[in-house]
Amino acid sequence: MSEQEKANIHSAYQIAAEMTYIVAVGLSKAREKSEARKMHRHQKNRTPFSN
């Protein structure tokens, strides 16, 4: 395998790792927002003195 091919493979793995990180961060942010909306909705619908 030539040095160029090795460099291309290394670059492809690096890009894949970066994309995986971006997707993981995006999904965790979306989950945080979803949970925050659920909590807000739950607090809004509570009646006084309810448990």
MODELLER restraints for C-alpha pairs under 7 A, 6 or more apart:
rsr = mdl.restraints
at = mdl.atoms
